[in-house]
Amino acid sequence: MRLKEIRTAQGLSVPKLVELSGVPRRTIQDLEARGDGRISTAIKLADALGVTLDELCRDEAAE
């Protein structure tokens, strides 16, 4: 998952992403560390970041 990469490229802090997405801070931190989670959470984050689910979830290695 490219969550941290996309978030930082957009200049967003974790608290700002929490505000935009409604996803709890701890969940975002866990996703950035582990890279896996619920699809429903990934959809909320992709929507908040203005990217597709594919862009958010695809590994760089798979590109």
C-alpha positions in Angstrom: 0.0 0.0 0.0 1.3 3.4 -1.0 -0.6 5.4 1.7 2.3 7.1 3.3 4.0 7.9 0.0 0.8 9.5 -1.4 -0.1 11.3 1.8 3.3 12.9 2.1 3.4 13.8 -1.6 0.2 15.7 -1.1 1.6 17.5 2.0 -1.0 16.0 4.3 -0.3 15.1 8.0 -1.9 12.1 9.6 -4.3 14.3 11.6 -5.4 16.1 8.4 -6.0 12.7 6.7 -8.0 11.6 9.8 -10.1 14.7 9.4 -10.6 14.2 5.6 -11.3 10.5 5.7 -12.9 9.8 9.1 -10.4 6.9 9.5 -8.9 6.7 13.0 -5.3 7.9 13.5 -4.2 4.5 14.8 -5.7 2.7 11.8 -3.8 5.0 9.4 -0.6 4.5 11.3 -1.0 0.7 11.3 -1.7 0.8 7.5 1.4 2.8 6.8 3.4 0.4 8.9 1.9 -2.9 7.7 0.4 -2.0 4.4 -2.7 -4.2 4.7 -6.2 -3.6 6.0 -9.9 -3.7 5.2 -11.0 -2.7 1.7 -13.7 -0.4 3.2 -10.9 1.6 4.9 -8.8 1.7 1.8 -11.8 3.1 -0.2 -12.3 5.9 2.4 -8.6 6.8 2.3 -8.5 6.7 -1.5 -11.5 9.0 -1.7 -10.0 11.4 0.8 -6.7 11.5 -1.1 -8.4 11.8 -4.5 -6.7 8.7 -6.0 -8.1 5.4 -7.2 -8.1 2.3 -5.0 -5.6 0.8 -7.5 -3.2 3.7 -7.1 -3.4 3.5 -3.4 -3.0 -0.3 -3.0 -0.7 -1.3 -5.9 2.8 -2.1 -4.8 5.6 -0.3 -6.7 7.1 -3.8 -7.5 3.9 -4.8 -9.3 4.1 -1.8 -11.7 
